[in-house]
């Protein structure tokens, strides 16, 4: 999806070249090596299964986050993640205090249809989704209308989701078996105090 089309979808803004190709490539290599990647398990129909990707949660000390039965205690900010947080705070005008990093090792890793509508995020969260590495297709679908759109999230691209985006839309990163390379997705969020 182009940034012009994203501008027509309320709550979404897409910047395909937020980071330069070289900056994104260097950052990908550092984060792939330096972040504390884990593979949590979730319960699906009463059976515990590993999620189909790796994750790492970083943030301020009180930025605890839970979804799908997974409780995240934040690790301290790394210098790279803190610098990105500050840039994205300025860009999005949001006081981001945490980041969920997802590592899609190849096209077999995925993320099912969902909305980021957990209580800790508040009713109208702003989420800054920065992509590094392999290009992956990101779909959104209207909860009531069923309207669908797709974004090709390439190396260095930024997708901002804000306003009622999580109330009105669901999103997914489906399996793409032909994708051979890894992608890191950094989703900066603001966890609200309880």
BAKOLKE-585659 format. One record per residue: x negated, y negated, z of N, C-alpha, C, O, CB in turn; residue in three letters. Coordinates in steps of 0.001 Angstrom, whole numbers. Atoms other than C-alpha are relative to their C-alpha. Last residue first. Glycine has a CB too. Layout:
- X/Y/Z/X/Y/Z/X/Y/Z/X/Y/Z/X/Y/Z/ala .
...
This chain:
- -1231/-683/-474/2980/-953/36410/769/-881/964/1821/-479/1461/-343/1343/685/unk .
- 84/-387/-1390/488/-3246/34646/1331/590/448/2395/129/37/-389/-1199/875/unk .
- -575/949/-952/851/-3230/30882/-129/513/1416/-96/1721/1648/1465/-271/-325/unk .
- -729/-747/-1010/-1501/-1284/28630/471/-991/1048/-328/-1735/1617/-880/1127/633/unk .
- -71/694/-1296/-2484/-3426/25667/868/840/916/2070/983/689/576/-1466/-145/unk .
- -1313/159/-616/-3585/-1439/22625/-116/-852/1265/-1209/-1094/1778/620/1380/327/unk .
- 109/900/-1152/-6463/-999/20188/1391/-346/501/2286/-662/-283/-782/-1291/-367/unk .
- -1263/720/-203/-6050/1977/17876/-92/-771/1303/25/-211/2393/1223/977/17/unk .
- 19/678/-1289/-9429/3134/16549/1288/-798/143/1532/-1729/-624/-1251/-922/137/unk .
- -1035/1024/-98/-9225/5689/13732/-40/-567/1413/60/180/2386/1419/580/-341/unk .
- -243/475/-1361/-12306/7717/12878/1032/-1110/-81/909/-2036/-883/-1323/-499/689/unk .
- -515/1357/-172/-12267/9650/9603/129/-274/1491/596/580/2246/1375/-188/-728/unk .
- -624/427/-1255/-14241/12742/8651/473/-1449/-53/-38/-2267/-818/-974/176/1150/unk .
- 829/784/-909/-14962/14134/5191/813/-504/1191/2043/-473/1185/-633/-1181/-743/unk .
- 1111/-785/-550/-13553/16951/3058/-784/-729/1090/-1570/-107/1804/-939/385/-1107/unk .
- 925/949/-628/-10120/15560/2161/-1068/798/745/-761/1566/1657/757/-983/974/unk .
- 1073/355/943/-8492/18139/-190/-1021/-976/587/-2101/-1142/19/600/-604/-1252/unk .
- 1066/-1005/82/-6537/19695/2693/-1143/-355/-949/-2258/138/-780/586/1299/-424/unk .
- 393/179/1395/-4570/16484/3346/-1180/935/-251/-2333/515/-157/-373/-1510/-320/unk .
- 1133/-786/499/-2699/17044/6618/-224/-307/-1478/732/-472/-2236/244/1523/210/unk .
- -190/-1432/271/-327/14254/7515/-1295/693/-406/-2300/52/-713/1037/189/-1092/unk .
- 1168/-265/842/-1141/10924/9226/62/1500/-289/-398/2299/526/-1388/-432/710/unk .
- 709/-1275/3/2270/9930/10579/-1273/-108/-840/-1364/-927/-1755/909/1127/-538/unk .
- 1146/-94/907/4471/6961/11433/-709/1333/163/-554/2015/1176/-980/-1151/248/unk .
- 865/-1094/-443/7891/6216/12922/-1160/58/-995/-1042/-429/-2119/785/1390/79/unk .
- 715/-886/912/9627/2877/12416/-699/1125/750/-1070/979/1914/-1013/-789/-817/unk .
- -702/-212/1269/12240/604/13999/-613/1070/-891/62/1607/-1770/48/-1277/-753/unk .
- -1423/-279/-226/11297/494/17690/690/436/-1287/1615/1248/-1254/702/-1236/574/unk .
- -96/-1312/-648/7555/834/17052/1446/380/323/1761/1558/489/-831/12/1277/unk .
- 468/-1087/871/7553/-1969/14453/166/1376/641/529/2332/-43/-1460/-216/-362/unk .
- -873/-1169/-159/9737/-4248/16604/-476/1205/-817/291/2145/-1024/1422/-359/-405/unk .
- -1437/258/-58/7050/-6897/17021/780/1277/235/458/2061/1128/473/-666/-1281/unk .
- -421/871/-1090/3596/-5615/16070/1517/-165/-22/2215/453/-826/-696/-1375/-100/unk .
- -1415/-306/-213/1644/-3184/13917/450/-805/1210/-179/-742/2266/245/1550/210/unk .
- -590/535/-1219/-1676/-4405/12554/1478/343/31/2210/97/-928/-210/-1528/98/unk .
- -1460/58/38/-3413/-2203/9986/476/-507/1352/245/132/2378/628/1402/-338/unk .
- -703/310/-1243/-7129/-2825/9507/1493/-52/-271/1941/-746/-1183/-495/-1341/604/unk .
- -1321/638/94/-9348/-1371/6787/634/-159/1382/333/583/2317/930/822/-913/unk .
- 23/1421/-330/-13092/-775/7224/1339/-689/-52/1409/-1897/171/-914/-692/-902/unk .
- 1098/385/-873/-13197/2598/5423/-18/-1516/208/-160/-2276/-749/-1339/475/-583/unk .
- 1367/-244/463/-9825/3221/3804/-1011/-512/1020/-652/-1133/2020/-237/-671/-1365/unk .
- 864/603/-1004/-6296/3537/5161/-1442/383/-311/-1882/1498/-29/403/450/1437/unk .
- 1260/-723/112/-4182/4221/2085/-987/-705/919/-1496/-1780/599/-523/52/-1493/unk .
- 1216/808/8/-805/2936/3252/-1179/944/-219/-1225/2020/378/-161/-820/1339/unk .
- 1287/-634/-268/2515/4615/2494/-1116/-1025/-100/-1080/-1928/-936/-251/1165/-976/unk .
- 1105/692/646/6134/3434/2661/-1284/727/375/-1330/1440/1378/-56/-1511/416/unk .
- 1380/-455/-178/9384/5167/3486/-971/-878/-777/-672/-1380/-1860/-143/1458/-443/unk .
- 894/653/966/12985/4026/4055/-1436/401/297/-1836/454/1460/156/-1552/46/unk .
- 731/-1036/718/14841/6567/6245/-936/-558/-1065/-1631/203/-1738/968/951/-635/unk .
- -191/78/1455/17247/3766/7131/-630/1168/-750/-180/1525/-1839/-575/-1293/-521/unk .
- -1406/-47/408/17680/4518/10825/168/85/-1505/1010/837/-1996/728/-1214/516/unk .
- -733/-933/-859/14209/5444/12064/1461/123/-408/2033/1210/-338/-91/-442/1450/unk .
- -992/677/-819/12514/3763/9094/800/999/802/1273/1995/255/923/-842/-861/unk .
- -1371/-348/386/9573/5854/7883/965/-699/952/825/-595/2171/222/1552/20/unk .
- -988/499/-956/5889/4917/7880/1383/330/-541/1607/351/-1752/-160/-1544/244/unk .
- -1385/239/401/3215/6948/6137/772/-631/1141/551/-314/2310/676/1307/-445/unk .
- -779/313/-1201/-570/6790/6553/1402/-351/-462/1579/-1301/-1225/-645/-1178/835/unk .
- -1327/554/285/-2744/8368/3820/782/-109/1313/825/835/2102/772/890/-1039/unk .
- -1125/-886/-288/-6381/8926/4747/1303/-746/-267/1375/-1968/-132/-53/512/1469/unk .
- -1329/581/206/-9567/7380/3362/1058/1055/307/972/2192/-157/161/-536/-1457/unk .
- -816/-463/1125/-12722/8921/4826/1345/-713/-61/1932/-1032/973/221/1503/96/unk .
- 272/-1294/628/-14872/6901/7207/953/298/-1146/1329/-592/-1907/86/1104/1029/unk .
- 1409/-159/374/-13654/4160/9532/-171/1369/-635/401/2350/-158/-948/-165/1239/unk .
- 411/-1276/590/-10095/2934/10085/-1455/-43/-440/-1932/-1035/-991/896/352/-1190/unk .
- 1170/186/850/-8988/154/12461/-485/1363/-477/-666/2276/328/-1130/-757/759/unk .
- 505/-1298/433/-5466/262/13907/-1117/-201/-1025/-869/-596/-2165/1144/867/-596/unk .
- 938/248/1094/-4531/-2853/15882/-682/1315/-339/-1424/1866/474/-1051/-1101/379/unk .
- 1018/-1039/111/-1436/-2244/17990/-842/-312/-1224/-322/-502/-2323/639/1432/-97/unk .
- 859/256/1147/854/-5039/19174/-1109/1049/34/-1796/1208/1042/-584/-1469/21/unk .
- 1470/14/-60/3541/-3762/21495/-637/-458/-1301/-67/-305/-2381/-516/1376/350/unk .
- 457/481/1315/7198/-4839/21435/-1531/-63/-33/-2105/-1151/-89/607/-1403/-316/unk .
- -999/-180/1064/9057/-3002/24224/-453/-427/-1393/56/84/-2390/1224/-758/350/unk .
- -1015/1037/54/6106/-2518/26620/900/165/-1215/652/1035/-2049/-650/-1368/-14/unk .
- 296/938/1078/2986/-426/26011/995/-1156/-79/763/-2127/-799/-22/730/-1313/unk .
- 1179/811/-330/3074/1422/29364/-305/-1069/-1046/-1003/-2037/-746/-1205/895/163/unk .
- -347/1054/-958/6653/2603/28668/-1187/-935/261/-1009/-2148/367/477/623/1321/unk .
- 71/-370/-1401/5575/4621/25626/211/-1225/887/-84/-2356/502/-1345/663/310/unk .
- -1029/718/-757/6786/3438/22230/20/410/1472/1066/363/2120/1370/243/-620/unk .
- 759/337/-1204/3915/4349/19942/900/-863/882/743/-2081/966/-1349/-745/-351/unk .
- 98/1450/-223/6241/5953/17435/-819/-197/1263/-762/618/2183/1427/-682/124/unk .
- -208/529/-1343/5897/9514/16148/59/-1531/-55/-233/-2148/-1079/-1129/473/959/unk .
- -885/1169/-65/5667/11747/13083/214/-421/1447/546/404/2298/1357/302/-675/unk .
- -1388/-127/428/2753/14166/13376/792/-1290/132/302/-2288/660/672/1074/786/unk .
- -783/574/-1088/-981/13399/13569/1446/-23/-478/1744/-644/-1498/-511/-1449/404/unk .
- -1179/805/318/-3427/15322/11398/591/-592/1276/97/-370/2381/1059/849/-741/unk .
- -453/687/-1213/-6630/17340/11136/1104/-985/-358/1125/-1529/-1462/-1179/-733/701/unk .
- -835/-945/-752/-6918/19673/8121/509/-604/1298/1506/-136/1846/-781/1271/301/unk .
- -1413/93/353/-8082/16767/5969/906/1002/684/2128/910/565/143/155/-1444/unk .
- -201/-125/1451/-11421/16548/7775/1499/-29/-241/2266/-358/664/-655/1327/-581/unk .
- 1260/-597/454/-12757/15921/11297/-12/250/-1503/-1070/210/-2131/-254/1304/735/unk .
- -539/-973/944/-9942/13478/12070/-1211/617/-696/-1822/-11/-1560/1015/-667/-1041/unk .
- 942/-525/984/-11446/11711/15083/706/1095/-798/1004/2172/-280/-1300/549/690/unk .
- -355/-1298/555/-8990/9576/17032/-1049/384/-1039/-1421/-427/-1887/1429/-24/-626/unk .
- 766/-389/1181/-10074/6707/19274/426/1401/-409/479/2309/420/-1537/-61/273/unk .
- -64/-1437/220/-7473/5286/21648/-736/277/-1303/-328/-175/-2373/1489/524/-46/unk .
- 37/-505/1370/-8493/1778/22639/80/1520/44/-638/2170/803/-1292/-472/-745/unk .
- 279/-1425/154/-7817/-265/25751/-52/363/-1476/416/-380/-2339/1062/850/728/unk .
- 791/-458/-1138/-7396/-3777/27170/-366/1478/-92/-843/2062/880/753/-254/1281/unk .
- 293/-1428/-24/-6128/-5658/24104/-885/368/1188/-1906/-273/1436/-673/421/-1303/unk .
- 1031/-220/-1030/-4982/-9171/25006/-372/1480/136/-216/2058/1212/486/-534/1353/unk .
- -502/-920/-1019/-3171/-9846/21699/-1115/306/991/-2276/408/597/538/1308/-644/unk .
- -602/795/-1067/-3704/-12801/19354/605/858/1091/1587/461/1719/1054/-908/-565/unk .
- -1402/-361/-223/-4223/-10392/16451/684/-869/1051/1912/-860/1148/92/1443/412/unk .
- -750/-173/1249/-7478/-11763/14982/1493/182/247/2314/-413/-451/-538/1193/-772/unk .
- -55/1280/710/-8975/-13137/18208/862/112/-1250/1633/-801/-1549/-1413/-472/-374/unk .
- -789/910/-844/-8109/-10024/20198/175/-1332/-715/1272/-1891/-753/-680/-211/1386/unk .
- -1409/-285/270/-9398/-7991/17247/933/-807/895/2044/-1141/484/274/1479/180/unk .
- -352/462/1357/-12834/-9594/17365/1488/186/-270/2133/-687/-852/-825/759/-1064/unk .
- 9/1467/-14/-13032/-9156/21159/362/-577/-1369/1102/-1557/-1452/-1376/-516/436/unk .
- -1157/481/-776/-11949/-5509/20977/67/-1518/-46/1135/-2087/-273/-78/485/1470/unk .
- -1176/-106/874/-14513/-4870/18224/1246/-510/701/2056/-1213/97/210/1452/-448/unk .
- 151/1035/1032/-17306/-6190/20463/1181/28/-970/1690/-1025/-1354/-1327/193/-771/unk .
- -290/1305/-618/-16051/-4104/23394/-105/-1126/-1023/709/-2050/-1018/-961/-267/1174/unk .
- -1451/114/-162/-15932/-974/21201/390/-1333/621/1406/-1916/244/530/1145/857/unk .
- -635/101/1323/-19520/-1459/20030/1508/-189/125/2093/-1028/-561/-300/1252/-839/unk .
- 255/1313/606/-20864/-2233/23545/694/-173/-1353/1215/-1251/-1639/-1494/-206/-170/unk .
- 1351/-15/575/-19113/848/24981/-248/-1389/-604/710/-2118/-863/-163/1151/-1097/unk .
- 246/489/1351/-16106/137/27185/-1449/241/-411/-2365/12/378/337/-1490/-98/unk .
- 427/1407/146/-15844/2220/30340/-288/-353/-1451/-747/484/-2228/-1248/-271/851/unk .
- 1449/68/-127/-13868/5506/30094/-402/-1465/-160/330/-2229/-788/-720/918/-1062/unk .
- 928/674/917/-10157/5159/30619/-1465/196/368/-1847/148/1538/305/-1470/-38/unk .
- 700/918/-894/-8069/7829/32366/-1077/-673/-840/-1844/21/-1508/-616/746/1264/unk .
- 1322/536/339/-5719/9391/29808/-481/-951/1088/184/-1938/1401/36/-724/-1361/unk .
- 312/1185/-809/-2807/11606/30845/-1427/-427/-285/-2362/359/-135/195/283/1521/unk .
- 1446/207/-131/-1582/13982/28127/-218/-1293/782/238/-2360/370/-709/-61/-1414/unk .
- 538/-760/-1114/2024/15180/28588/-1502/-113/182/-2075/587/1017/353/1411/-168/unk .
- -118/-1433/284/3052/14008/25117/-614/859/1104/-1190/1911/827/-667/324/-1330/unk .
- -954/-328/1057/1866/10497/25990/-49/1499/-227/-1101/2120/-73/-312/-782/-1320/unk .
- -493/-1370/130/101/8961/28973/936/111/-1186/1755/-775/-1428/713/449/1282/unk .
- -972/-182/1082/-2064/5856/29359/388/1471/-85/-469/2350/3/-575/-495/-1360/unk .
- -352/-1418/76/-4169/4395/32150/1165/171/-969/2061/-670/-1044/363/566/1410/unk .
- -721/-281/1254/-5620/927/31536/230/1510/-157/-365/2157/-1019/-793/-555/-1226/unk .
- -1400/-319/-304/-6523/83/35165/826/355/-1243/2051/436/-1161/643/-1172/710/unk .
- -134/-991/-1066/-10309/279/34719/1448/429/243/1711/1599/519/-581/-548/1277/unk .
- 141/588/-1321/-10324/-1569/31398/351/1056/1045/1039/2032/745/901/-1262/152/unk .
- -730/1207/-343/-10594/579/28323/-357/-556/1358/-1287/-98/2021/1452/264/-52/unk .
- 869/986/-641/-11734/3702/26541/834/-1223/368/1827/-1534/-289/-1189/-396/-932/unk .
- -741/1146/-534/-9845/6859/25525/-952/-901/774/-1613/-456/1713/1173/466/911/unk .
- 753/610/-1097/-11430/9532/23278/752/-1266/416/1244/-1999/-442/-1496/-326/-424/unk .
- -356/1310/-536/-9658/11912/20933/-1019/-467/1032/-1769/324/1603/1393/42/621/unk .
- 693/295/-1253/-10271/14909/18655/357/-1416/432/716/-2251/-399/-1547/163/-154/unk .
- 998/1056/178/-7813/16130/16021/-713/-131/1337/-307/487/2320/655/-1381/-462/unk .
- 775/-210/1237/-5068/18772/15594/-925/-1158/-356/-897/-1658/-1480/938/240/-1147/unk .
- -449/953/1012/-3930/18719/19268/-892/150/-1236/-2052/542/-1110/-38/-1473/551/unk .
- 887/1156/165/-4804/21919/21102/562/-941/-1064/1105/-498/-2076/-1433/457/-385/unk .
- 824/-70/1205/-1769/24090/21858/-939/-1198/-36/-581/-2279/431/882/46/-1277/unk .
- 1083/983/-3/157/24882/25031/-871/219/-1222/-1323/1333/-1487/-844/96/1301/unk .
- 1321/-591/235/3376/26822/24288/-1043/-1119/-30/-867/-2114/-734/-23/822/-1338/unk .
- 432/-829/-1118/6764/25870/25771/-1356/650/-157/-1769/1419/711/985/1042/228/unk .
- -943/-1109/-162/8234/24598/22509/-489/991/1051/-375/2205/883/214/718/-1335/unk .
- -977/0/1082/5144/22475/21930/867/1242/144/391/2369/12/-698/-43/-1399/unk .
- -973/-1082/-36/3089/21681/25036/1009/-190/-1129/1706/-1203/-1188/716/54/1375/unk .
- -1366/444/-266/31/19542/24411/916/1210/-6/566/2262/-540/467/-1053/-1045/unk .
- -1084/-895/415/-3680/20318/24603/1331/-645/348/1439/-1402/1312/-128/1400/678/unk .
- -1022/-356/-987/-6532/17820/24683/1000/1009/-564/1066/1236/-1772/737/-1253/471/unk .
- -1167/-508/712/-9451/17959/22225/1036/443/1035/1061/1607/1435/-387/1183/-958/unk .
- -617/-1170/-618/-12260/15790/23579/1150/459/-890/1580/-269/-1785/501/-319/1452/unk .
- -1130/-639/668/-14692/13254/22071/486/1223/777/-318/2019/1262/-385/401/-1425/unk .
- -214/-1235/-768/-16926/11243/24410/1244/716/-531/2306/670/89/152/-309/1528/unk .
- -1227/-63/-801/-18022/8589/21895/176/1386/620/-311/2386/94/1226/-351/-865/unk .
- 48/526/-1367/-21694/8239/20898/1273/170/823/1192/197/2051/-326/-1428/-53/unk .
- 1021/-580/-874/-22289/10363/17774/200/-363/1468/-45/467/2343/-1370/-449/-447/unk .
- -86/-1458/155/-19140/9679/15768/-953/685/981/-623/1710/1577/-331/420/-1463/unk .
- -1116/-485/-818/-19143/6147/17168/157/1507/-85/496/2150/909/1292/-669/-426/unk .
- 265/179/-1433/-22630/5363/15855/1115/582/851/846/1285/1825/-178/-1479/327/unk .
- 1090/-894/-405/-22065/6876/12394/-286/-111/1494/-493/904/2160/-1270/-313/-797/unk .
- -479/-1384/25/-18670/5170/11962/-1079/953/524/-799/1803/1369/420/402/-1434/unk .
- -808/-165/-1199/-20135/1810/13006/539/1425/97/546/2014/1178/1154/-1008/10/unk .
- 909/-57/-1143/-22836/2061/10340/753/244/1309/305/1017/2155/-804/-1295/96/unk .
- 786/-1242/99/-20307/2933/7606/-929/152/1207/-1020/1235/1785/-827/16/-1312/unk .
- -878/-1120/-342/-17889/185/8709/-772/1321/-14/-585/2159/869/1189/69/-979/unk .
- -277/100/-1433/-20642/-2452/8688/859/1178/450/594/1772/1495/703/-1338/330/unk .
- 1205/-380/-743/-21845/-1255/5264/215/-68/1509/-258/804/2237/-1164/-901/-393/unk .
- 296/-1431/187/-18373/-1262/3686/-1210/422/832/-1177/1474/1470/-255/310/-1492/unk .
- 699/-306/1250/-17558/-4680/5133/-278/1497/-55/-274/2183/967/-1328/-816/-120/unk .
- 1441/-164/-158/-15005/-4796/7932/-615/248/-1367/24/829/-2245/-333/1163/979/unk .
- 268/728/-1241/-11466/-6203/7597/-1487/67/346/-2073/-932/761/847/571/1159/unk .
- 1448/207/-154/-11467/-5038/3970/-300/-827/1241/-1039/-1810/1168/-586/-689/-1245/unk .
- 798/-1135/479/-8026/-3445/3376/-1496/-150/216/-2217/847/184/255/208/-1449/unk .
- 1203/624/543/-6205/-5947/5618/-931/1116/-465/-1573/1756/368/-703/-928/1064/unk .
- 1063/-888/446/-2641/-4763/6279/-1140/-802/-605/-925/-1624/-1495/534/1017/-1014/unk .
- 932/823/772/51/-6555/8295/-1208/883/-304/-1748/1533/591/-419/-1323/784/unk .
- 1216/-621/531/3124/-4745/9622/-829/-1018/-771/-292/-1811/-1544/352/1193/-905/unk .
- 742/-681/-1045/5938/-5978/11928/-1286/657/-466/-2014/1213/357/860/1016/620/unk .
- 84/709/-1267/8412/-6916/9216/-731/852/1035/-392/2016/1250/1404/-374/505/unk .
- -544/-913/-997/7647/-5154/5954/-220/-632/1363/-1354/-734/1829/-666/1421/-86/unk .
- -1453/-37/151/7237/-7788/3221/666/938/1007/1892/952/1122/361/425/-1411/unk .
- -540/1278/-479/3685/-8627/4318/1521/-25/-86/2166/-795/626/-587/-1163/-805/unk .
- -90/-74/-1458/2823/-4942/3892/608/-1272/567/1332/-1224/1561/-1382/242/614/unk .
- -1188/-784/-329/3661/-5274/179/182/94/1507/1307/20/1999/-93/1403/-609/unk .
- -1181/780/385/1170/-8124/-226/1278/757/345/2233/165/848/-34/-328/-1507/unk .
- -289/935/-1082/-1495/-6247/1781/1221/-849/-332/1929/-1283/577/-1212/-897/271/unk .
- 761/1244/47/-1255/-3463/-777/351/-884/1187/1387/-703/1826/262/-744/-1315/unk .
- -850/1190/0/0/0/0/-885/-1239/0/-1916/-1273/672/962/-6/1228/unk .
